[in-house]
Amino acid sequence: MTMGVYQGYYSSPLGMIEIKSTNEGVTSVQFVEDVSENFINTHIEECIQQLEEYFNRKRTSFSLNLCPSLTAFQQNVLHQLSVISYGKTQSYSQLAASIGQPASTRAVANAIGKNPIAIIIPCHRVIGKNKDLRGYAWGKWRKEKLIALEQIS
């Protein structure tokens, strides 16, 4: 662990989640198999609390300082993901059109696949044109469960 880089873990109903942050904010939220030592700060504590509320159906949006390392295109795509409301889904082509690049569906899907902040930046809400789930970096079964969790609320 380098100075100013922190990590903590949250045991979610869908598996262990590793949260990393700097002093400025959360840099990644990812499902992991293995855990190592905790070096938490207030950003990680807030993230854990908000994830707990989300999984307990007490939170439908997140309010965290996010500082992922992204290209300008990824920033644009992931920002647009954050606009998709809780309990709603959107197709990859709809998302591409919403950023003003309707012909860039593959590039949009690629940017979504590199989302370093699971759940908080809701890439699980993006589905295929025919309502099929398509891929999810942390397993299609998790995507299905996250969508179902939001539908029940």
LINLIN-V815716 format. One record per pair of residues at least 12 apart in sequence whose ideal C-beta (glycine too) atoms are under 10 Angstrom apart, sorted by the first residue. I is the first residue (numbers start at 0). J is the second residue. Records with the same first field share a line. If there is no record, write none. Layout:
I = J, J
//
This chain:
0 = 19, 35, 36, 38
1 = 21
2 = 22
3 = 20, 21, 22, 23, 40
4 = 19, 20, 21, 22, 26, 38, 40
5 = 18, 19, 20, 21, 22, 25, 26, 37, 38, 39, 40, 41, 42, 43, 44
6 = 18, 19, 20, 26, 27, 31, 34, 35, 36, 37, 38, 39, 40, 43
7 = 19, 20, 34, 36, 37, 38, 39, 40, 42, 43, 44, 46, 47
8 = 31, 33, 34, 35, 36, 37, 39, 43, 47
9 = 28, 43, 46, 47, 48, 49, 50, 51, 54
10 = 34, 47, 50, 51
11 = 30, 47, 50, 51, 53, 54, 117, 118, 141, 144
12 = 54, 55, 144, 148
13 = 30, 54, 117, 118, 137, 138, 140, 141, 142, 144, 145, 148
14 = 30, 31, 32, 137, 138, 141
15 = 29, 30, 31, 32, 33, 34
16 = 28, 29, 30, 31, 34, 46, 47, 50, 54, 117, 118, 137
17 = 29, 30, 31, 32, 33, 34, 35, 43, 117
18 = 37, 39, 42, 43, 44, 45, 46, 47, 50, 63, 116, 117, 119
19 = 38, 42, 43, 46, 66, 67, 115, 116
20 = 38, 39, 40, 41, 42, 43, 44, 45, 46, 63, 64, 65, 66
21 = 40, 42, 64, 66
22 = 40, 41, 42, 64, 66
23 = 42, 64, 65, 66
24 = 40, 42, 45, 46, 63, 64, 65, 66, 67
25 = 40, 42, 43, 45, 46, 61, 63, 64, 65, 66, 67, 115, 116, 119
26 = 42, 65, 66, 67, 68, 115, 116
27 = 65, 66, 67, 68, 114, 115, 116, 117, 119
28 = 43, 46, 50, 61, 63, 65, 67, 114, 115, 116, 117, 118, 119, 120
29 = 114, 115, 116, 117, 118, 136, 137
30 = 117, 118, 135, 136, 137, 138, 141
31 = 137
41 = 64
42 = 63, 64, 65, 66
43 = 63
45 = 61, 62, 63, 64
46 = 61, 63, 64, 65, 116, 118, 119
48 = 63
49 = 61, 62, 63, 118, 119
50 = 63, 117, 118, 119
53 = 85, 118, 119, 145, 148, 149, 152
54 = 118, 145, 148
56 = 148, 149, 151, 152
57 = 152
58 = 85, 152
59 = 84, 85, 86, 149, 152
60 = 81, 84, 85, 119, 121
61 = 81, 85, 116, 118, 119, 120, 121
62 = 119
63 = 116, 119
65 = 77, 81, 115, 116, 119, 120
66 = 116
67 = 113, 114, 115, 116, 119, 120
68 = 115
69 = 110, 113, 114, 115, 116, 120
70 = 110, 113
72 = 98, 100, 103, 106, 107, 109, 110
73 = 106, 107, 109, 110, 111, 113, 114, 115
74 = 110
75 = 98, 99, 100, 107, 110
76 = 94, 95, 97, 98, 100, 103, 106, 107, 108, 109, 110, 111, 113, 114, 120, 122, 125
77 = 110, 111, 113, 114, 115, 116, 120, 121, 122
78 = 98, 120
79 = 93, 94, 95, 97, 98, 99, 107, 110, 111, 125
80 = 94, 97, 107, 110, 111, 114, 116, 119, 120, 121, 122, 123, 124, 125
81 = 116, 119, 120, 121, 124
82 = 94, 97, 121
83 = 97, 120, 121, 122, 123, 124, 125
84 = 121, 124, 149
85 = 121, 124, 148, 149, 150, 152
86 = 124, 146, 148, 149, 150, 151, 152
87 = 121, 124, 146, 149, 150
88 = 121, 123, 124, 125, 126, 127, 130, 132, 146, 149, 150
89 = 121, 124, 125, 126
90 = 104, 125, 126, 127, 128, 129, 130, 131, 133
91 = 103, 104, 105, 106, 107, 108, 111, 125, 126, 127, 128, 133
92 = 104, 107, 108, 127, 128
93 = 107, 125, 126, 128
94 = 107, 108, 110, 111, 122, 124, 125
95 = 107, 108, 110
98 = 110
104 = 128
107 = 125
108 = 122, 125, 127, 133, 134
110 = 122
111 = 123, 124, 125, 133, 134, 135, 136
112 = 133, 134, 135, 136
113 = 136
114 = 135, 136, 137
115 = 136
117 = 135, 136, 137, 141, 145
118 = 137, 141, 145, 148
121 = 145, 146, 149
122 = 135, 136, 137, 142, 145
123 = 135, 136, 137, 139, 141, 142, 143, 144, 145, 146, 148, 149
124 = 142, 145, 146, 149
125 = 142
126 = 142, 146
132 = 146
//
